[in-house]
Amino acid sequence: MATSSVAVRQLSDGNSQGTVWGKSGTDLIAFYGSTAVARATIVGSNTLSTAVSSTGAFGFGDATTASTVIAILNQLKIMGLVG
């Protein structure tokens, strides 16, 4: 039988080097009861353009940037980090 507590459980041990979840990109991690997934690979530019155009896709400077942002948002949704 599962027990419940009103205390928050800390995942950090206070290490000055930080806390890592997953040892490799193939380790599965889940958030908020979603299905565990491995690290995603988003194909696109590794930098986003800061230029915004009213004529570009979804207000971005170009369709590639818009597609990259949409891919990131979709992956965050799969991971359960956005609704």
ChimeraX attribute file (.defattr): number of C-alpha atoms within 10 A of each C-alpha:
attribute: neighborCount
match mode: 1-to-1
recipient: residues
	/A:1	3
	/A:2	3
	/A:3	4
	/A:4	6
	/A:5	6
	/A:6	5
	/A:7	6
	/A:8	6
	/A:9	7
	/A:10	7
	/A:11	9
	/A:12	10
	/A:13	8
	/A:14	9
	/A:15	7
	/A:16	7
	/A:17	6
	/A:18	8
	/A:19	11
	/A:20	8
	/A:21	9
	/A:22	12
	/A:23	8
	/A:24	9
	/A:25	12
	/A:26	11
	/A:27	12
	/A:28	14
	/A:29	15
	/A:30	14
	/A:31	13
	/A:32	8
	/A:33	8
	/A:34	13
	/A:35	12
	/A:36	14
	/A:37	16
	/A:38	14
	/A:39	15
	/A:40	13
	/A:41	10
	/A:42	13
	/A:43	11
	/A:44	14
	/A:45	10
	/A:46	9
	/A:47	8
	/A:48	15
	/A:49	13
	/A:50	9
	/A:51	10
	/A:52	13
	/A:53	12
	/A:54	9
	/A:55	10
	/A:56	15
	/A:57	15
	/A:58	14
	/A:59	14
	/A:60	20
	/A:61	18
	/A:62	17
	/A:63	13
	/A:64	17
	/A:65	22
	/A:66	18
	/A:67	17
	/A:68	18
	/A:69	16
	/A:70	12
	/A:71	17
	/A:72	15
	/A:73	15
	/A:74	14
	/A:75	18
	/A:76	15
	/A:77	13
	/A:78	17
	/A:79	22
	/A:80	16
	/A:81	14
	/A:82	10
	/A:83	8
